[in-house]
Amino acid sequence: MEKGRPPEIVLTGVAGSSGICIGKAYLVDKEGVDLVEKYAIDRKHLLAEVRRFQNAVKAARDELLSIIESAPEDLRRYTNILETHITMLQDKALYDRTIETIQKECVNAEWAFKKSVIEVKAMFQDITDAYLRQRAEDVVHVSDNVMRNLTGAKSVKIRDIEKRVILVAKDLSPAETSQIKLDRIKGFVTDRGGKSSHTSIIARALEIPAVLALANATRTIQNDDLIIVDGTAGIVIIHPSEQTLEEYKARSEAYRRYRNFIKKAGKLEAKTTDGILIPVMGNIELHGEAEGVKIYGGDGIGLYRTEFQYLSRTDFPTEQDLYENYKEVVSTMGPLPVTIRTLDINGDKAIAYNGNMVETNPALGLRAIRYCLKNPEVFSAQLRAILRASALGPVRILFPMISCLDEVIEAKKLLNQAKRSLEKQGIPYDPNMRIGAMIEVPSAVAIADILADHLDFFSIGTNDLIQYSLAIDRGNRDVAHLYNPLHPAILRMIKHTADVAIDKGIGIYMCGEMAGESLYAPILLGMGVGELSMNPTAIPLVKSAIRSLGFGQTNDFIREVLRKDRADAVAALVEERYGDLVEDKAYFK
Amino acid sequence: MNSAKELSKELTVTNELGVHARSAAQIAALARKARSGVWIVKNGETVDAASIIDILTLACGQGSRVTLKIQNPEDINVFNDIVSLFENGFGE
């Protein structure tokens, strides 16, 4: 019987980042053999390497034994499987085989063990009995225990990938995505996450296609499978047919042409038909992205997320490290403003070297300004670095997660201390550097009038504001669809914040994902949001949308919007009135 | 390969789940006590009874027929213990 090519499979998920890529899949999870490093062991040290493996197995065995011993009475009957696992640990197909490989091939224990595990798993694949075939899982569980002991549970090293691939993972942590090299990674596919999760944000920043929330991509896609990622439509095609491939190659080319057109559109300024100029800025995460903001025609940086310098290393960066980094961004942007947001860690960005803080609800825990105020030495180093950068160009400072007045006062107190210490040392800074707060916690909206007296500007962070207001975890695929910026509650909160800011004469900006949707531009302009900051790639589209809007008209429009009682009704109204603003979407559909 | 001293017996898997991980572990634990080889044969394929993984990959579902073999008659006690394991359906 002739073996045909595997059938084409189409998976539908959430469109995380636009674009199309075609390439080979690279699975990033503990079963991806390539993630285990192979290195040679000198003959002299083979015995020690074997012993290291034996110790790892013994440790795994001891762990299992202690689990069995400490199991509560009514769970005892489930511990049989653990006893089986102990037997399996000593099985010759795993144990003897691995030792043999270490000695014969002079390789490290992890590699030798992985090889044995793969061979064993392959033997199971041919079994037709479904129940018995699934016993391969037992082997995986057992091997995971040993592998963890061997490697000390190191995280995935994406930076070491040396092929041009499409990453396929259950989920990617910020620390992982921060290692991505553009010349290696063509796109992302993940089981979890959503449009606003960190992975999507990174993918859009890097301009690589991403499809998320596919539920079981990692189980369906195998290493080296040819896949197409359509990040615009949110689909992934596995084993595409010749016809599909041709179709997607053409589509990918059309998309590239479209992108080029859009980049040109970014160069023009965003002035409404009645002459109001709206600065359209870029959000960045890595200092190198500042260049991208300029390419797309950004009028400055409305949000520089500074976490990555903290995430990509094992200790805290020094003031000098931070300063060098900010200096590069400020000098790249020239005379354009750079808004530096102070450290916003924890939440979904847990820092490894502070790993002993296990929070059950990190989004509501010790993060951002709360973390910084508790760790003044960490915070002060950053404040000094930002102040020093302010001597080089227009810098604004932005405090994240403000939920009460004391946080603003306390943060400003530390900022003033940093100013005084710089003065004493004769180091220059801008004494008039503008100070702003992220409006992303519902309580900050409610006390906007109180906060405004102490600040120069507000920057509305819609991602967290929506998450906190609607009680929706944007990374949870079961509720992700409820995450909606057009929810009347959100629109009212933005309107209130903008009204207060305008009344108090301070700046009102937006740096959340919502700002980057050209379809929402008429709403935001109508509410009086004076500056929009977004993913750099969205700048040209939003700019061209603003150019086609009359500021006066949007003011009238907003009254209609606020009369709508549901997100759907708002969406329908915007679509009906301004749908042509986003005709680009039809361009590559 | 066939030795005159070799002992063998045909057995049937009676328990509902077949020879799964736990039952395979029981067989392997007994087979490890043997001085010489203990083998299980199914459809012409021979595996080491001391290896739980080897046994599992034989995929002995309920009703499958296998042959148990020992190389050395001195291992007769091990042989008999494994036979009774099969016969009482691995105590399930």
Contacts between the chains, C-beta under 8 A, distances in Angstrom:
chain1	res1	chain2	res2	distance
A	80	B	22	5.4
A	81	B	21	6.9
A	81	B	22	6.9
A	83	B	22	7.7
A	83	B	25	7.0
A	84	B	21	4.5
A	84	B	22	5.0
A	84	B	24	7.8
A	84	B	25	4.4
A	84	B	52	7.3
A	87	B	25	4.1
A	87	B	28	6.0
A	87	B	29	6.4
A	87	B	52	5.4
A	88	B	21	7.4
A	88	B	25	7.2
A	88	B	52	5.4
A	88	B	53	6.7
A	91	B	28	7.2
A	91	B	51	5.3
A	91	B	52	5.2
A	91	B	53	5.0
A	92	B	48	7.1
A	92	B	50	7.0
A	92	B	51	5.2
A	93	B	51	5.5
A	93	B	53	4.1
A	93	B	54	6.3
A	94	B	53	6.8
A	120	B	53	5.4
A	120	B	57	7.8
A	123	B	53	7.4
A	123	B	57	4.1
A	124	B	56	7.2
A	124	B	57	6.2
A	127	B	57	6.8
A	127	B	59	4.2
A	128	B	59	7.0
A	129	B	18	6.7
A	129	B	59	5.2
A	129	B	61	4.6
A	131	B	17	6.4
A	131	B	18	7.2
A	131	B	20	6.9
A	131	B	61	7.8
A	132	B	18	6.2
A	132	B	19	7.9
A	132	B	20	6.4
A	132	B	56	6.6
A	132	B	59	4.9
A	132	B	60	7.8
A	132	B	61	6.5
A	133	B	59	7.7
A	135	B	20	6.3
A	135	B	21	5.3
A	135	B	56	5.3
A	138	B	21	5.2
A	139	B	53	6.8
